[in-house]
Amino acid sequence: MEPLLFRPIIKQIRWGGRRLGSVLNKPIGDASDYAESWEVADHGDDQSVVVTGPLAGTTLRELVTKHREELFGEQTFSRDQFPLLVKFLDASDRLSVQVHPNDELARTFQADENGKTEAWVILDAEPGSVLYAGLKSGVDAQTLKDHIENETLAECLHTIAVKPGDCVFVPAGTVHAIGEGILLAEIQQSSDLTFRLYDWGRVGTDGKPRQLHIDEALQCIDFDRGPVDPTTPRMLPADVPAEELVHCPYFSIRRYTGEGTLSLQQDGRFHVLMVIAGTAVLECGNVSTTLPLGQTVVLPAEREACSVELPANAIVLDAFVP
């Protein structure tokens, strides 16, 4: 199977901005609330569609059902679904404070849904930008309930200043929020189940507060986790500078930095490549594909030998299921 390029699914949400278009070259219009670009999605009606090659017009769900062996190789997954949801996010305003359930809890709320463990890689951050990741040490369920009732929940949140290149791993059950001024790449389980704890006192377009999900959120929070800080990259042997940013049962994320040629060995797995700086060139068989900043490509498990040419200013993320 050839490398797969998909049409991005653009989501407009009140906290979005314009950097998906101005920085990442996504197809946006004239509005100012472009929040998410779903790059690789197989989630309900949100389906990535192939845009080039003999499979143009095919949805990701159709690839999973009709071309499973070519796409996944020998890997098996519990659902007939692509296991990862890959996005770019532009947070012009801060997001609500929220939490996601793990797999077991997710299916008690919605039988066809997964848990949501995720990771963020920061592409850009305005001065003073922060992430809220985890609860402060010593915050238990009763303490959190008290702060929710007093509308002082923000006092419970662990706050971290971030800069481009930081990676934050957010396991299911972690209370979190993305602060304003941040552009990031997100790799996560294929899930969109979110429970809001707090919305900073804001109201929606109808002048009313958005719905909160306090009871559900409290069921999902892992109160043993405590504060969450950026990951410490682990250097890897490779043809170009390489780091492992995250390794968990749901996905691994590696980061490759130019200059040089990266050989992508056939390992029986699919790989999702995201260009987060510069421009890379993918060589697969006799076909050469230019991958500009913001481009995402899926390499099927059954593919020809591939390599990526990385100039000095290029950075590529590689996500896969271990």
C-alpha positions in Angstrom: 0.0 0.0 0.0 1.2 3.5 -0.8 1.7 6.2 1.9 -1.6 7.7 2.7 -2.3 11.5 2.6 -5.7 12.5 4.1 -7.9 15.6 3.9 -7.8 17.4 7.2 -11.1 17.8 9.2 -11.2 21.3 10.5 -13.1 22.0 13.7 -14.3 25.5 14.7 -14.6 26.0 18.5 -14.8 29.2 20.5 -11.2 28.9 21.8 -9.6 28.5 18.3 -7.7 31.0 16.3 -6.1 31.3 12.8 -2.7 29.6 13.1 -4.0 26.3 11.6 -4.1 28.3 8.4 -1.4 31.0 8.8 1.2 28.6 10.2 0.3 25.1 9.2 -1.3 25.9 5.9 -4.7 24.2 6.6 -7.7 25.1 4.5 -9.5 27.6 6.7 -11.9 30.5 5.9 -12.3 34.0 7.2 -13.4 33.2 10.7 -11.3 33.5 13.8 -12.1 30.3 15.7 -10.4 27.4 13.9 -9.4 25.2 16.8 -8.5 21.7 15.6 -7.3 20.0 12.5 -8.1 16.3 12.7 -5.3 14.8 10.6 -6.0 11.1 11.0 -9.4 10.2 12.3 -11.6 7.2 12.4 -14.2 8.3 14.9 -17.9 8.0 14.1 -18.9 10.4 11.4 -15.5 12.0 11.6 -13.6 10.1 8.9 -10.3 11.0 7.2 -10.5 10.6 3.4 -7.6 9.7 1.2 -6.8 12.6 -1.2 -4.2 11.1 -3.6 -3.3 7.8 -5.4 -5.4 4.8 -6.3 -7.3 4.9 -2.9 -8.4 8.5 -3.3 -11.9 9.0 -1.9 -11.6 6.1 0.5 -12.3 6.7 4.2 -10.1 5.5 7.0 -12.8 3.2 8.3 -13.0 1.6 4.8 -9.3 1.1 4.9 -9.5 -0.6 8.3 -12.3 -2.9 7.1 -11.2 -3.7 3.5 -7.4 -3.3 3.7 -6.7 -4.3 7.3 -3.7 -6.5 6.7 -2.0 -4.0 4.4 -2.7 -1.2 6.9 -2.0 -3.0 10.2 0.3 -5.9 9.3 0.3 -8.5 12.0 -0.9 -6.1 14.7 -4.3 -6.7 16.1 -6.6 -4.3 17.8 -9.8 -4.9 19.9 -12.0 -2.8 17.7 -12.5 -2.4 13.9 -11.2 1.1 14.2 -7.9 3.0 13.6 -6.5 3.1 17.1 -5.1 6.7 17.1 -6.6 10.1 16.6 -4.0 12.7 15.5 -4.6 16.4 15.5 -3.2 19.9 15.5 -4.7 22.4 18.0 -4.6 26.2 18.0 -5.6 27.5 21.5 -6.1 31.2 21.0 -8.1 31.1 24.3 -7.7 28.6 27.2 -9.7 25.4 27.1 -12.0 24.2 29.9 -10.6 22.2 32.7 -11.4 18.6 31.9 -10.7 14.9 32.3 -11.0 11.8 30.1 -11.9 8.3 31.3 -9.8 5.2 30.9 -11.0 2.4 28.6 -13.0 0.6 31.3 -14.8 3.6 32.5 -15.4 5.0 29.0 -17.4 1.9 28.0 -19.7 2.4 31.1 -20.6 5.9 29.7 -20.7 5.0 26.0 -20.4 1.4 24.8 -18.7 2.2 21.5 -16.2 4.7 23.0 -12.5 4.3 24.1 -10.6 5.9 26.9 -8.4 8.8 26.1 -4.8 8.9 26.9 -3.0 11.7 25.0 0.2 13.6 24.5 0.9 17.1 23.4 4.0 18.3 21.5 4.3 22.1 21.6 4.9 23.8 18.2 4.6 27.4 19.3 3.8 29.2 22.6 3.4 32.9 23.2 5.3 34.4 26.1 3.7 33.4 29.4 1.7 30.5 27.9 1.0 27.7 30.3 -0.5 24.2 30.5 -2.5 22.9 33.4 -1.5 19.3 33.9 -2.5 17.3 36.9 -3.6 18.3 40.4 -1.3 19.8 43.0 0.2 17.4 45.5 -2.2 16.6 48.3 -5.4 17.4 46.4 -7.9 14.6 47.1 -11.5 14.1 46.1 -13.0 16.1 49.0 -10.6 19.0 48.6 -11.4 19.2 44.9 -15.2 19.1 45.6 -14.8 22.0 48.1 -12.9 24.1 45.5 -15.5 23.3 42.8 -18.3 24.5 45.1 -16.4 27.6 45.9 -15.5 28.2 42.2 -11.8 28.2 43.1 -10.8 25.0 41.3 -7.9 26.8 39.5 -6.1 26.8 42.9 -5.9 23.0 42.7 -4.2 22.8 39.2 -0.5 22.2 38.6 0.6 24.9 36.2 3.6 24.6 33.9 5.1 27.2 31.6 5.8 25.7 28.2 8.0 26.4 25.2 8.3 24.9 21.7 9.6 21.4 21.8 8.1 20.5 25.1 6.1 17.2 25.3 3.5 16.6 28.0 2.0 13.1 28.4 -1.5 13.1 29.8 -2.8 9.6 30.8 -6.5 9.1 31.1 -7.7 10.3 34.5 -5.5 13.4 34.5 -7.2 16.7 35.2 -5.9 19.2 32.5 -6.4 22.2 30.4 -4.5 23.9 27.5 -3.8 27.6 28.1 -4.1 30.4 25.6 -1.4 31.1 23.0 -0.4 27.5 22.3 -0.1 25.7 19.0 0.5 22.0 19.4 0.3 18.5 17.9 -1.8 15.9 19.8 -1.5 12.2 19.6 -4.2 10.3 21.4 -6.4 7.2 21.6 -9.3 7.4 19.2 -11.8 8.9 21.6 -13.8 12.2 22.0 -15.2 11.5 25.4 -14.6 14.6 27.6 -16.0 15.6 31.0 -15.7 19.3 31.9 -15.0 20.3 35.5 -14.6 24.0 35.2 -14.9 26.6 32.4 -13.3 29.7 34.0 -16.6 31.4 34.6 -17.3 31.9 30.9 -20.6 31.7 29.1 -21.4 30.3 25.7 -22.8 32.2 22.6 -26.3 31.9 24.2 -25.2 33.8 27.2 -25.4 30.8 29.5 -22.6 28.7 31.1 -21.6 25.7 29.1 -22.6 22.3 30.6 -20.3 20.8 33.2 -20.0 17.1 34.0 -18.9 17.2 37.7 -20.2 13.7 38.8 -18.8 12.0 35.7 -15.4 13.7 36.0 -15.0 12.8 39.7 -15.5 9.2 38.8 -12.7 9.4 36.2 -10.0 11.3 38.1 -6.9 9.5 39.2 -6.2 11.3 42.5 -2.9 9.4 42.9 -1.3 11.0 39.9 -0.5 14.4 41.2 1.4 17.0 39.2 2.4 16.2 35.6 5.5 17.8 34.0 7.0 17.7 30.5 8.6 14.4 29.6 12.3 13.9 29.5 13.3 12.8 25.9 15.3 9.6 25.6 18.0 9.6 22.9 17.8 6.8 20.3 20.2 5.4 17.8 19.2 6.5 14.3 20.5 8.0 11.0 19.5 11.4 12.3 19.1 12.9 15.8 16.3 10.9 17.3 14.4 11.0 20.6 11.6 9.0 22.2 9.2 11.4 23.8 6.5 9.0 25.0 6.2 5.3 25.3 3.0 3.8 26.7 0.7 0.8 25.8 -1.4 3.0 23.5 1.3 4.8 21.4 4.9 5.7 21.1 6.1 9.1 19.9 9.5 9.7 18.4 11.0 13.0 17.2 13.5 13.2 14.3 15.5 16.3 13.6 17.5 17.1 10.5 20.0 17.1 8.8 20.2 13.8 7.1 18.3 10.8 5.7 16.1 8.7 8.0 15.6 5.1 6.9 12.2 3.8 8.0 12.5 0.0 8.3 9.6 -2.2 7.7 8.6 -3.3 11.2 5.1 -4.7 10.7 3.5 -1.6 12.1 1.8 1.5 10.6 3.5 4.8 11.3 2.0 8.3 11.4 4.5 11.0 10.4 3.8 14.7 11.2 6.0 17.5 10.0 6.2 20.1 12.7 9.1 22.3 11.4 10.6 22.8 8.0 9.9 20.7 4.9 10.7 17.0 4.6 10.8 14.7 1.5 9.4 11.2 1.7 10.9 8.6 -0.6 8.9 5.4 -0.9 9.9 3.0 -3.7 10.4 5.2 -6.8 7.9 7.9 -5.6 9.1 11.1 -4.0 6.6 13.2 -1.9 7.3 16.7 -0.5 5.9 17.0 3.1 5.6 20.7 4.1 5.1 22.0 7.6 1.8 20.8 8.9 1.6 17.7 6.6 0.7 14.3 8.1 1.2 11.0 6.3 0.3 7.4 7.3 2.8 4.7 6.3 0.9 1.4 6.1 2.5 -1.6 7.7 2.9 -3.3 4.3 4.8 -0.8 2.2 7.8 -0.4 0.1 11.1 0.7 1.7 10.8 4.3 2.8 13.2 7.1 3.8 12.7 10.7 4.8 15.1 13.5 3.7 15.4 16.0 6.5 17.1 19.4 5.9 18.7 21.1 8.9 15.5 23.0 9.9 13.1 20.0 9.6 11.5 18.2 12.5 9.2 15.1 12.1 7.2 13.3 14.7 6.6 9.5 14.3 3.7 8.0 16.2 2.9 4.3 16.2 1.4 1.6 18.4 4.2 -0.4 20.1 
